[in-house]
Structures are given as structure tokens and as C-alpha cells.
């Protein structure tokens, strides 16, 4: 039985990994093509990026409802097939030198919606392939780790391909990977068909409301606490992205090479954390992971402020910050996704994931803009104070919410 479960889940790993790599390669290739071929201005590039990510704020909840109602594995196939068509259209436009601003914006916007639905469906499919809670948590952790690894490696691969074969062929590589992901998803669909048929016949899915995911979070204090903590970490990261370059290059004057090295340190630390996170999730209770993560996040977020106040040691402080922040965020994000898949009933898992994504990602654009405005209007000291203050509040909130461990949350959305 365990062997069959490994075979079923193996197809999901292939689909997830190919999709992650294809997404990253496409993002790099299209970013270069819109500037070098389509002649996008900075405003148009910003608009493209905003349209590509807007669905996480506007459509996360409806996407979760769609996954629950249509079926996770079926939705996965449909969303990946749509991605294939969209990227094929981009390849054709690039090959025929007919890339236009409206066409690119339309494709990127539609792909953003598909990314959102695909991510939700991938996680929601896991309980359809195995009923073992330990295997569910391990599978989701490994999938999240694969996404993080692709985020580190694929951009470098894409840059190499663009130099060697050009942007159009690089888009073609992305198309091949997404096609592989779609084909593997067909196998996943076959493996999950009986479980989804049983679930559809249970009568639970149609009675669940659009906002059932938020009710799931409210009923499970630990799940809500992990969501709050991850949201705070992502908000802090957005604030940091808005002011880090100014802090390093202008205020502390540490040089472009050091700024680039900080990115490398964060990538390497995140890659290491992605590799070990599945084992951590398997061996350490999720509550303990997040208690440690909450405290660590509150402490680590103060390091940029410490670097500002101690410029003579800024090199070391910022290097330590980049490594530890990447590790803490990576492990807690992976652990949170695994815990949600392990404890939320499959018939409302899509909605719960949608609610979590809206809360953890929806405020990121606002935080990024707010961090930049604060730095410009009040000086860089203020956002560097707001950042650790926010994470400290989130840590206290998590400890309060998880004071009563939600061990009975398995039946929370019945």
C-alpha cells in the first residue's frame, strides 16, 4: 500500500517541480523580452508585475472555492492546460516579432490567475492521494521545498539560456516544462479520481460557503496563529525589499558587490532551509516549530536596525540577517502549508488555502509601497523600527492564539 502511495505522489512531485521551473524561467524570459523587444517603459513593467500578482489579493478566495467544487486534481489539469495555451501564445508572438503591450499584459494577467489556482490545487490534491497525515505533511513540505529550490536555480538557468539561445527559445523551454507538468497532472488526476468521486458524493462540498476558509482559520487557533505569523513575515520582507537597497548602498555605503553578495547569502540559506525543512516538519511538532520561529522572527527583524546604529559592524550584521531571515521564513512557510494540508478536511481545503493566501500575500503590495513612502517621508529609521515592531506583535499574537493547542482541528470544518 505504501508503495502505491509513493507512485501516486511521485506523479504530483513531477508535475509540481516542472511547473515551478517553467514558471520561473518564463518570468525571467518575459521580463527581458518586454524591455528588449516590446520596448516597455518602467511604468509598463511595474504594471505587468502588478497584474501578474493581483490575483493573490483579489481572487484567492474564489479560487479556493473553485478547487473544492470542481475537484482538486481536475482543476490542476485544467489550470496547467490553460498555462500551456497561454505560454504557447507568448512563444508564437515572440517568434513572429508581434509582441504588443496589450497581448503581453493579457497573457501575464491570465497566467497570474492560473498560478494561483495551480498552487491551491497542488496542495489540495495531496489528501486525495493518501490519507496518512504524516505522509500528507511530508508531501506538502517537499512540494514547497521544490518551489523554493526552483526559485533559486531556475532564474540562473533562464539567464544562461537567454544568452545562449535567445528569449524566444527560452520561452520554449518554459513551455516544455509546463507541458510536462500538465501531462504528469493527468496521471495525478487518474490516481485521485476515485477519492474525488467519493468526496463529491458525500454532500459536504456544495454546502460549504465561499468564505468557509476563514471560518476554518477562526476555529483552529494554531492554524490562524501560523497564518498571522507568516503574514507578518511576508509584510516585513516587503518592507525590507523597499528599503534594503537604500540602507546598504546609500546610507551605509557598503558597495554594490556587497549588496549582490547579500542576495547570494539569502538564496543559499533559503536553498539549505528548503532541503532540510521537510525533515524538520516530520520530526518536530508544528507548534514548537512556530514558537521558535515566532521568537526568532521578532529578534532577526531587528538586525537591519542594529546595522544602521552600528555601521562599523554592518557587514557582519547584515550577512547574518540575510541568512537567518531566509531560513526562518522558508521553514515556517513550508511548515504552515504542511500543517494546513494535514489538519483541514479535504472538502474545504481549497477554501482554507485561499483564505490563508489572501491573508499572507494580500497585504504585501501595500506593505512594499508603505515601506518606501515611510523611508522617503520620515527617514529610513522609521520603517526599520516598524519592521521588528510588527514581527514582535505577530509573535505575541501567535503565542496567544496557540496557547490552547488545536489538536482536535482535524474535524474543524465538518
N, C-alpha and C positions, 0 to 999 in steps of 0.2 A: 504493500500500500504506500509506504514512504517513497519507494522508487517511482511509482506512478505520479505521486505528488511532485517529485523533483522534475520529472519530464514535463508535466503541465506548466510548472512555474518557469522552467527553462525557456519556454517559448515567450513568456512575458518578459524575462530578462533580455532576450534578444530584441524584442520589439522596443522595450524601454531604452536600451542602450543605443540602438540605431537611431531612434527618434531624437534622443538627446544630442548625439553627434551631428545629425543632419540639421537640427535647429541652430546649433552654434555656428556651423560652417555657413549656413545661409545668412545668418545675421552679419557675420563679418564680410561676406562677399557682397551682399546688397548695400552695406554701408559704404563700401569702396566704390561700387558701381554708380550709386546715385550722385556721388561727388565728381567722379572722373568722367562718366558718360552722360548722365542726365543733367549735370550742372546744378545740383541742389544748392541753395543758399543755406546758411547756418539755421535760419528760421525754419526752412523746409525740413532740414534734418531733424530739428527738435520736434517739429510737428509729426514727422514719421515715427519717431521714438515714442511720442505720447500716444499716438493712435495704436501702436503695437502693444502697449501695456494698459490702455484704458479699460479693457475688458475685465481685468482683475478687480477693478473697483465697481464697474457698472453691471457686470454680468456673472459674477462668481456665484451668486445665489441661484439665479435661473439655470446656470449650467449644472449645478449640483442636482436640481430638481429633474433636469433632462436626463442625467445619468441614471438616477433612481427609477424614472418612469420607463425609459426606453430599454434599460439594461446596460450594465457597465461594459461588458465585453462587446456587445453590439455597437454601443456608442463609440468605443475605442476604434473599431474597424471603420466606422463612418467618418470619424474625425480625421483619422490618418489618411483615408482615401481622399478626403477633401484637400488635405495638405498636399498630396501628390498632384492633384489637378492644379492647385494654386502655384506650386513651385514649378511645375511644367510650363505654366503660362509665363512665369518670370523668365525661365530659360529661353523660351521661344522669343520673347520680347528682346532679351539681351542679344540673342544670336542674330536677330534681324535688325538690330540697332533701332528699335522702336520703343525704347523705354521712355515713358512720359510720366510726368508728375502725378496726374490723376490715377493712372494704372498702377503705379508703384504704391501709392498711398492706399488704394483699394485692396491690393494684394496683401500688404503688410497688416492692414486692419483686420482682414479676414483671417490671416494666419494667427494673429493675436488671439482671436476668439477660439480658433482650433487648438492653439497651445493650451488655453485654459481648460477646454473640455477634455483634451487628451490627458493632461496631468491628473484631473479628477478621476477620469475613467480608469487610468492605470492603477491608481491606489484602490479604487472601489472594486476592481476586478479580483484583487487578491483573495478576499474571503470567499469568492465563488470558486476558487481553485483548491483551497484547503480550509479545513475547519479547525486546524490545530492553532491555538492562539500564539504559541511560541513561534511557529513557522510563519504565521501572518506578520508578526512584528519583525522577524528576521528578514523576510522578503521585502517589506516596505523599506526597511533600513538600507538594504543592499541596493534597491532601486534609487533611493535618494542619494546614496553614495555615488552611484554611476552617473547621476545627473551632475553632481559636483565635480567629479573627475572629468567629465566631458567639458564642463565649463572652463577647466584649466587647460586641457590638452587640445581641444578642437580649435580654438582661435589660433594657436600656433600652427596647427596643420593647415588651416584655411589660409593663413598668411603665406605659408610656403607654397601652397597650390596656386595662389593668385600670381605669385612671382614666376612660377614655372610654366603654368598653362593658361593663365588669364582668368578673369572674373566669370565669364560665361561657363567655362568648363568646371570651375569651382562650384557654381550653382548646380551643374550637372551631377557632381559628386553628392551634394546635398540631396538632390532628387533621388539618386540611387539608394541612399541611406534611408530616406523616408519611405521609399517603396519597399525596402526590406522590412522596415518596421510594420508596414501595413500587411505584408504577407505573413509575418510572424503573428500579427494580431488575428488573422483569420484562423490560425491554429489555436490561439488562445480562445477565440470565440467557440470553436468546436468543443474544446475541453470544458468550457463553462456553461454550455447550452443547457444541460440537464438541471444544474443548480439554479440557473436563472428562471427556467420554466417552473421549478418548484416554488421559487420565491414569488413569481408572478401570480401563482395560484393561491398564495397564502392570504391575499386580500389586504395586506398591510400597505403596500406602496401607494395605491390610489387614495387612501385616507390620509396620508401624510401631507401637511400643508407646505406651501412654498418656503415658509420660514421655520420649518421644523428643525433645521440645523442649529439655529440659535437657541431653541428650546433644549436641544441635546446638550449644548455647551453649558447652559444655565443649570441643568440638572446634574452635570458631572463637574464638581468643583475642581478636581485635578486637571481635567481637560481644559476647562476655562482658564485656570491658572497658567497652564503651559501656553495657551494661546496669547494671553496678556503678555507673558514674558517674551515670547518670540516677536510679538508686535513691537514691543519696546526696543528689542534688539535691532529690528529692521529700521525703525524710526531713527534710532541712534546712528545706524550705519548710513542712512540717507543724509542726516545732518553732517556726519563726518565727511561724506563724499563732497559736500558743498564747501567745506572749509579746509579740508586737509591740504589741498594744493597750496592754498594761500598761506597756511601755517608753515608748511615745510619750505616753500620756495620764496615767499615774500617776507614773512615775519621773522622766521628763524634763519633764513638764507642758508639752507643746508645743501643746495645744489640739485640739479636735475638728475644726476646719476644716483644720488641717494634716494630721491623721490621714486625713481624707477625701481631701485632695489627694494623699497618698501612693498611695492606691488608684488615683486617676486617672492618676498618673505611671506606675504599673506597667501599667495597662491600655493606655495609649498606646504605651509601649515594647514591650509584648508584641504589639500590633497591628502596629507597624512591623516587628518581627522576623518576624512571620508572613508579611508581604508579601515580604520580601527573602530569607527562608530557602530557598525553592525555587531561587532563582538561586545562592545560596551552595552548596547541595548539588550543583548542576550544575557549578560551576566550581572548587570546592576539594575535594581528596581527603578522604574521610571521616576518615581517621586524623589529618590535620592539623587538621580542624575540632575533633576531640575532644581533641587535645593542647592546643590553645589553650583550649578550653572547660574542661578539667580544671584548668589553671593559673588561669584567670580565676575559676572557681567557688571555688577554695580562697582566693583573695585577696578576692573580693567578699563571701564569707560572714563575713569578719572585720569588715566595716564597722559592723554594729549594735553590736558590742563597742567599736569605736573611738568610735562616737557616745556610748555610755554613759560612756566615760572622758574624752570631750571635749564636755561638754554645751553649751559656748558655740558650737560648730560643728555641733551635732547636726542642725539643719535641712538644711544642705547635704549632710552626710554621708549622712543617711537618704534624701534625694531621689536622690542618686547611686546609693545601694544599690538602691533600688526599680527604677530604670531598668535598671541593668546586670544585676541578678539576673534580671529578666524576660526580657531579651534573651538571656542565656546559656542559661537553661533552655529557652526556646522553640526556639532554634536547635538545641541538642543533642538535644532530644526529637524534633524533626522529622527531623534528620539520622539519628538512631538508627533510627527507623521505616523511613526510606527505605533505609538500608543493609541492614536485615533482609530487606525485600522483594526487594532486588536480589540478595542472595547466597544466601539459603536456598532449596533446591529447593521447587517449588510443592506437592509431595505431603506435605511436613511443615511447611509454612509456618504453618498454623494452630496446630500444637502449639508451634512456636518462639515465635510471638506470645503464646500463652497463658502459656508459661513466663516470657517477659520481663515480661508484665503482672503476673504473680504476684509477681515479684521487685521490680519498680519501684513497684508500688502496694500490695502486701500489707502492708508494714510501716508505711504512712502512718498508719493509725489509732493504732497502738501508739506511734509517734513523737509524734503530737499529744498523746496522753494523757501520755506520759512527759515531754514538754517542760513541760506545765502542772504536773505533780507536782514536777518539779525546781525550777521557779520558786517554787512555794509552800513547799516544804520547805527548800531550800538558798539561795534568793535568785535574782534574775534573772540575776546574773553567771554562774552555773554553766551554764545552757542556752546562753547566748551564747558561752561558751568551748567547749562541746561541739559546737556547730554548725560553726564553722570547723575544729575538730579532725577531725571526721568527714569533711568535704569534703577536707581535706588527705590523710587516709588513703586516701580514694577516688581522689584524683588520683594518688597514688603507686601504688596498685593498678592503675589503668588504664594508667599508663606501663609498669609491669612486664608486664602481660598483653598489651599491644600491642607489646612490644619486637620480637617477630617478626611482621611484618605478615602477616595471614592472606589473602594474595592467592589462595590455592588453595581458599578456603572455599566456592566455588560448588558443589563436589561433595561437601560435607561430610556430608550425610545420605543418601548413596546406599545 
